[in-house]
């Protein structure tokens, strides 16, 4: 009887071992033990003062249980400029416990080459593993996969890790692992401008590119009612550059070569010490046409942009002028006034 029980126990143990073996093998087949947290960055280099517009980008692992990261709806079609601190590009949230990617896909428009590029290529897994081992040997943990877009459709894939930093401007230790080559595809600049309503009336690729690349000499002045004064001004151009000035806003009042202004926020103070805020957006096509006309009349003269506000915030004018002519913009878009008190 005891021998029979021993046989039964042995059989049950073998069954249990078999189940555990099958389970562990399945985990290994699923690369469960290789699943890690990683994030994604896209940046550009070698483009100087001409940006790239990333239509979409995606790191992924196409095995059965692989994971992926791609730009979200707010990041797609964003213009990025060259900056060695590539955190100014895109950085997604960590993907918890997904496999390291083995494929990179991207489509972008190069202002340097004036073409659209498209890429879908596998990444050398052995190089990824070697780079990650190097990172771990240095005691670094957080892994980032970086795609650096270069002229002529080249893409450098790097594996990096975030360097310790107490401020927002993060940096990375990067190890290049592969260089990929994209192919050119038919350009359709209409999809590039769809993201931004300010660009919807731009009709040619040259004008679209000029908005983001051609600097023009201009300055900005405000004319407010006598019972109001400027509290703060935030003026942005199409490089995402910002001129933020308080009541004396001297820099923006000086003629200087800049990209076209994109929008501005005005905060003002009344004589009763009440504070208000509102935003204006320029129509890029209307603004560009006005600049072209004024520059044709007086090529070397800076264009003055004058914003004239009345006591009725719904009554205002935006005037562009030089010594030859004054043009009134009709399509500047204003947001609702916000009471800041």
Buried (B, 14 or more C-beta within 10 A) or exposed (E): EEEEEEEEEEEEEEEEEEEEEEEEEEEEEBBEEEBBEBBBBBBBBEBEBBBBBBBBBBBBBEEEEBBBBBBEEEBBBBBBBBEEEBBBBBBBEBBEEBBBBBBBBBBBBBBBBEBBBBBBBEBEEEBBBBBBEBBEEEEBEBBBBBBBBBBEBBBBBBBBBBEEEEEEEBBBBBBBBBEBEBEEEEBEBEBBBEBBEBBBBBEEBEBBBBBBBBBBBBBBEBEBBEEBEBBBBBBBBBBBEEBEBEEEBEEBBEEBEBBBBBBBBBBBBBEEEEBBBBBBBBBBBBBBBBBEBBBEEEEEBBBBBBBBBEEEBEEBBBBBBBEEEEBEBEBBEBEEBEEEE
